[in-house]
Structures are given as structure tokens and as C-alpha cells.
């Protein structure tokens, strides 16, 4: 009778596993940090074997056999290890996480109750490098470089900004936003799952510089105008106009020119 109940319990566990199907989780971790991928085992039957299959394009295998108390690695990075003891908690630990670790992971547990599968997908987040500069042709330029996913950029005060995005071969992205503004200050806001940053740019020097350039340009125009008028007066003198009036006019124009 006891054997019958044991067989029935194992059969019911197998049916539950078939009905529920394999479990699945998605894990997001910032590059350089620790990732822990779960392989939960809820059966009371002792496990016989645990196998992690990692990114099967290269097929890293991390395995444990309880009858021999033995663990093995095949094509796995040294950064990939058991989080705890695999016979009691067969979670996978990756530290430090790199961008190349992203992908599918499968944990298979073999026990007297059957085979249990647990799937994980690891997403690696990369914080961007953020800069705020000024370019004479485009204005204030805010750039979030080599982030994953792409960062969002906004401006204070709000502007009708131009934006472009560059996709890199390793899966990271660079977003560039620029605004032409007459304001003395602008702030760039960068939003990303790994970081939120605000950068401030003082453009008051640019406003003063542009005003000074305008004044200098106006003075130059006046000098050119006076020089042209002085030349015109000389032509009148040559043509025989009254010398007294002409000399006064000419000296005035030459003073300013």
C-alpha cells in the first residue's frame, strides 16, 4: 500500500508539472553587478541532478550529481558559480555581470519525482555616459553615450529639440539631443533605468559675446560708411565744389572714419 501511495504521489507531481508547464522569470541587472538566477525546487523528493544550460549558442553547462556529490563545468566563465550549495539551493550566481551574459538560461532538476525545468532570461542594463556641451552650429548638445536601453533626454525649460540615435554593434545606443536657444541657462535631464542625471549649462557668456559682436559689427559699418562719404567729398572737391564747406565735411568724416 505504501508503495502504491508513493507511486501515486510521484504521478500527481508529474501531472502538476505537465499542467503548469515550465516556470519562467525575467531578470534585469546592471553591468558590473551581481545576477542571481533562481532554480526553485519545491518537491520533497531528494534531487538527483541539477543542470544549468547557459546561452546554448555556446552551451555552457554547470552540473551537479548528488549521488557522487560532484559538480562540473563545461565552457563556462569563472564568473558563473553556484550561489549556495547546489544540493539545497541550486541558484546560479554571475558576478560581475557583463553585456555578453545577456540571454536565455535553463535549469533542469532531476529527481525521483520527475524532471523539472525553469527558464530565465537575463537582461543586462548599461548606464550611459552623459555630457552637455555647446556647439556654435547646433547650440546646446546633450549626449547619453553607449547606454542600454537608450536613454530619454528632456530639457528645462522645455524646447523643441532635435534628436538622433546611434545603434552600436554591442547592443548599446547613443542618444543625442540639441537645442538652439537664446536663454542664458539650460538644463538637460537624462532618464535611464540605471541612472537619472541633470546637467546645467551656463550660456550667459554667449549672450554677452553675441551682444559685443553686434556692437563691433555696427561700429565697423559706421566706419565704412564714413570712409565712403569722405571719398565722395574728395570727389566733389576735385569737381570744384566750395573748398571751405568741403574741408569741414571732409575733416569730420576722416575723424570718424
Phi, psi and omega per residue, in radians:
X1 nan -0.732 -3.139
X2 -1.065 -0.739 3.125
X3 -1.108 -0.635 3.127
X4 -1.104 -0.777 3.131
X5 -1.153 -0.633 3.112
X6 -1.127 -0.777 3.127
X7 -1.137 -0.673 3.136
X8 -1.156 -0.714 3.127
X9 -1.122 -0.731 3.109
X10 -1.111 -0.688 3.128
X11 -1.126 -0.729 3.123
X12 -1.132 -0.708 3.091
X13 -1.075 -0.703 3.109
X14 -1.128 -0.721 3.109
X15 -1.101 -0.740 3.124
X16 -1.060 -0.736 3.136
X17 -1.112 -0.688 3.141
X18 -1.219 -0.691 -3.119
X19 -1.213 -0.830 -3.113
X20 -1.250 -0.492 -3.114
X21 1.334 3.044 -3.125
X22 -1.185 2.512 3.120
X23 -1.391 2.775 -3.043
X24 -2.563 2.402 3.059
X25 -2.428 2.665 3.061
X26 -2.025 2.277 -3.075
X27 -2.149 2.277 3.082
X28 -2.034 2.244 -3.100
X29 -2.420 2.467 3.088
X30 -1.315 2.448 3.118
X31 -0.966 2.375 -3.122
X32 1.624 -0.220 3.135
X33 -1.694 -3.038 -3.126
X34 -1.685 2.388 3.025
X35 -2.009 2.344 3.063
X36 -2.149 2.072 3.130
X37 -1.829 2.225 -3.018
X38 -1.430 2.597 2.973
X39 -2.428 1.322 -3.018
X40 -1.230 2.384 3.101
X41 -2.221 1.948 -3.017
X42 -1.803 -0.147 -3.124
X43 -1.265 2.592 3.084
X44 -1.455 -0.204 3.111
X45 -1.228 2.378 -3.131
X46 -1.111 2.412 3.138
X47 -1.359 2.573 3.139
X48 -1.768 -0.617 -3.070
X49 -2.716 2.538 3.024
X50 -2.228 2.301 3.132
X51 -2.300 2.138 2.977
X52 -1.706 2.177 3.038
X53 -1.899 2.087 -2.957
X54 -2.045 2.064 3.055
X55 0.823 1.317 -2.922
X56 -1.187 0.108 2.943
X57 -1.198 -0.576 3.059
X58 -1.928 -0.231 3.087
X59 0.847 1.264 2.909
X60 -1.409 2.300 3.133
X61 -2.122 2.285 3.068
X62 -2.183 2.023 -2.967
X63 -2.269 2.712 3.081
X64 -2.453 2.329 3.045
X65 -2.038 2.091 -3.068
X66 -1.261 -0.575 -3.089
X67 -1.173 -0.482 3.091
X68 -1.835 -0.067 -3.043
X69 0.852 0.939 -2.972
X70 -2.279 2.400 3.034
X71 -2.054 2.605 3.129
X72 -2.447 2.658 3.068
X73 -2.219 2.489 3.064
X74 -2.433 2.058 3.116
X75 1.051 0.528 -3.108
X76 -1.880 2.525 3.050
X77 -1.195 2.645 3.068
X78 -1.134 -0.281 3.127
X79 -1.317 -0.186 -3.113
X80 -1.821 2.041 -3.098
X81 -2.487 3.042 2.991
X82 -1.274 2.398 3.092
X83 -1.211 -0.756 3.117
X84 -2.268 -2.695 3.069
X85 -1.367 2.191 -3.035
X86 -1.127 -0.371 -3.126
X87 -1.306 -0.365 -3.122
X88 -1.976 -0.542 -3.114
X89 -2.654 1.611 -2.993
X90 -1.479 0.653 3.093
X91 -1.182 2.630 -3.138
X92 -1.757 2.355 3.110
X93 -2.000 2.314 3.056
X94 -2.178 2.105 3.133
X95 -2.707 2.295 -0.189
X96 -1.375 2.607 -3.141
X97 -1.291 2.410 3.048
X98 -2.094 2.902 -3.089
X99 -1.065 -0.545 -3.130
X100 -1.251 -0.170 3.135
X101 -1.393 -0.194 -3.078
X102 -1.117 2.421 3.098
X103 2.588 -2.851 -3.073
X104 -1.599 2.462 3.108
X105 -2.306 2.422 -3.133
X106 -2.219 2.254 3.046
X107 -1.955 2.245 3.104
X108 -2.113 2.194 3.093
X109 -1.920 2.261 3.101
X110 -1.923 2.210 3.105
X111 -2.516 3.101 3.111
X112 -1.180 -0.298 3.124
X113 -1.507 -0.141 3.136
X114 2.274 -2.970 3.123
X115 -1.827 2.362 -3.110
X116 -2.167 2.296 -3.127
X117 -1.959 2.473 3.070
X118 -2.422 2.164 -3.075
X119 -1.859 2.518 3.066
X120 -2.351 2.559 2.980
X121 -2.133 2.128 -3.112
X122 -1.708 2.157 3.035
X123 -1.881 2.238 -3.141
X124 -1.775 2.185 -3.138
X125 -1.744 2.324 -3.136
X126 -2.080 2.067 3.113
X127 -1.226 2.456 -3.121
X128 -1.412 2.797 2.951
X129 -1.590 2.165 -2.981
X130 -1.916 2.320 3.078
X131 -2.387 2.657 3.049
X132 -2.343 2.037 -3.073
X133 -2.314 3.089 3.089
X134 -2.117 2.324 3.076
X135 -2.162 2.288 -3.027
X136 -1.100 -0.544 -3.080
X137 -1.464 -0.510 -3.067
X138 -2.006 -0.370 -3.126
X139 1.773 -2.555 3.114
X140 -1.282 2.259 -3.063
X141 -2.133 2.068 3.084
X142 -1.877 2.210 -3.057
X143 -2.279 2.242 3.047
X144 -1.963 1.804 -2.935
X145 -1.708 2.437 2.968
X146 0.925 0.844 3.070
X147 -1.790 2.818 3.069
X148 -2.576 2.031 -0.050
X149 -1.252 -3.072 3.134
X150 -1.142 2.482 -3.138
X151 -1.417 2.745 3.008
X152 -1.742 2.428 -3.117
X153 -2.170 2.298 3.050
X154 -2.365 2.965 -3.031
X155 -2.241 2.581 2.988
X156 -2.200 2.162 -0.126
X157 -1.169 2.819 -3.102
X158 -1.013 2.444 3.114
X159 -2.335 2.775 2.991
X160 -1.471 1.461 -2.980
X161 -1.506 2.697 2.977
X162 -1.693 2.461 -3.053
X163 -2.404 2.504 3.024
X164 -2.429 2.763 -3.103
X165 -2.330 2.378 -3.128
X166 -2.052 2.220 3.127
X167 -1.721 2.241 -3.124
X168 -1.740 2.694 -3.090
X169 -1.023 -0.474 -3.103
X170 -1.480 0.080 3.094
X171 1.697 -0.147 3.083
X172 -1.453 2.896 -3.096
X173 -2.391 2.594 3.059
X174 -2.048 2.196 3.090
X175 -1.950 2.326 -3.137
X176 -2.152 2.300 3.104
X177 -2.286 2.394 -3.139
X178 -2.453 2.624 -3.130
X179 -2.391 2.462 2.944
X180 -1.668 2.133 -3.041
X181 -2.421 2.635 3.049
X182 -1.791 0.040 3.136
X183 -1.306 2.758 -3.109
X184 -1.449 -0.316 3.120
X185 -2.485 2.574 3.013
X186 -2.439 2.658 3.094
X187 -2.215 2.305 3.119
X188 -1.812 2.245 3.113
X189 -1.916 2.170 -3.140
X190 -2.011 2.130 -3.124
X191 -1.990 2.263 -3.092
X192 -2.686 2.613 3.140
X193 -1.002 -0.435 -3.116
X194 -1.717 -0.273 -3.078
X195 -2.850 2.585 2.973
X196 -2.187 2.173 -3.083
X197 -2.330 2.598 3.016
X198 -2.244 2.261 -3.123
X199 -2.087 2.432 -3.049
X200 -1.974 2.387 3.127
X201 -2.247 2.153 3.129
X202 -1.574 2.035 -3.131
X203 -1.909 0.229 -3.110
X204 -1.087 -0.598 3.098
X205 -1.094 -0.587 -3.130
X206 -1.209 -0.719 3.123
X207 -1.081 -0.787 3.121
X208 -1.111 -0.714 3.137
X209 -1.119 -0.749 3.140
X210 -1.156 -0.668 3.101
X211 -1.122 -0.723 3.125
X212 -1.125 -0.717 3.088
X213 -1.077 -0.652 3.133
X214 -1.143 -0.760 3.122
X215 -1.100 -0.787 3.133
X216 -1.097 -0.670 3.115
X217 -1.149 -0.704 3.116
X218 -1.134 -0.722 3.114
X219 -1.099 -0.685 3.119
X220 -1.131 -0.693 3.107
X221 -1.093 -0.706 3.123
X222 -1.113 -0.742 3.132
X223 -1.100 -0.728 3.098
X224 -1.091 -0.731 -3.137
X225 -1.097 -0.802 3.127
X226 -1.108 -0.686 3.127
X227 -1.113 -0.709 3.120
X228 -1.133 -0.703 3.136
X229 -1.198 -0.637 3.084
X230 -1.098 -0.708 3.087
X231 -1.110 -0.631 3.122
X232 -1.141 -0.706 3.128
X233 -1.122 -0.703 3.107
X234 -1.040 -0.703 3.120
X235 -1.109 -0.627 3.095
X236 -1.160 -0.670 3.105
X237 -1.081 -0.751 3.128
X238 -1.113 -0.572 -3.120
X239 -1.379 -0.076 3.047
X240 1.729 0.338 3.077
X241 -1.233 2.870 -3.042
X242 -1.047 2.229 -2.987
X243 -1.222 -0.662 -3.084
X244 -1.075 -0.881 3.141
X245 -1.107 -0.706 -3.089
X246 -1.163 -0.695 -3.128
X247 -1.143 -0.692 3.084
X248 -1.076 -0.824 -3.140
X249 -1.083 -0.758 -3.076
X250 -1.135 -0.750 3.131
X251 -1.108 -0.631 3.105
X252 -1.126 -0.803 -3.114
X253 -1.149 -0.681 -3.117
X254 -1.221 -0.541 3.088
X255 -1.066 -0.783 -3.108
X256 -1.436 -0.513 -3.113
X257 -1.409 nan nan
